């Protein structure tokens, strides 16, 4: 489980092979990023609980690539070297 920034600078949650975004600026409800899936999780009492089921299997490769891209973007933002 980790939180990364999207290309537009919004927080995204990476959890169990799924990628989520905030629902209506809520800090405790996260919705799956694909529009054709209604998967939701709720952050309650320090843990994430699944609210609705998914229509597909998790994609762990996507979460790994999002974490890698977030690390690269963070390193580029704080680096003082030339590109």
Secondary structure as the mmCIF struct_conf table of DSSP 4:
data_model
#
loop_
_struct_conf.conf_type_id
_struct_conf.id
_struct_conf.beg_label_comp_id
_struct_conf.beg_label_asym_id
_struct_conf.beg_label_seq_id
_struct_conf.end_label_comp_id
_struct_conf.end_label_asym_id
_struct_conf.end_label_seq_id
STRN STRN1 UNK A 2 UNK A 5
TURN_TY1_P TURN_TY1_P1 UNK A 7 UNK A 8
BEND BEND1 UNK A 9 UNK A 9
STRN STRN2 UNK A 11 UNK A 15
TURN_TY1_P TURN_TY1_P2 UNK A 16 UNK A 17
STRN STRN3 UNK A 18 UNK A 22
BEND BEND2 UNK A 23 UNK A 23
TURN_TY1_P TURN_TY1_P3 UNK A 24 UNK A 25
BEND BEND3 UNK A 27 UNK A 28
STRN STRN4 UNK A 29 UNK A 32
BEND BEND4 UNK A 33 UNK A 34
TURN_TY1_P TURN_TY1_P4 UNK A 35 UNK A 36
STRN STRN5 UNK A 40 UNK A 44
TURN_TY1_P TURN_TY1_P5 UNK A 45 UNK A 46
STRN STRN6 UNK A 47 UNK A 50
BEND BEND5 UNK A 52 UNK A 52
BEND BEND6 UNK A 55 UNK A 56
HELX_RH_AL_P HELX_RH_AL_P1 UNK A 60 UNK A 78
BEND BEND7 UNK A 81 UNK A 81
#
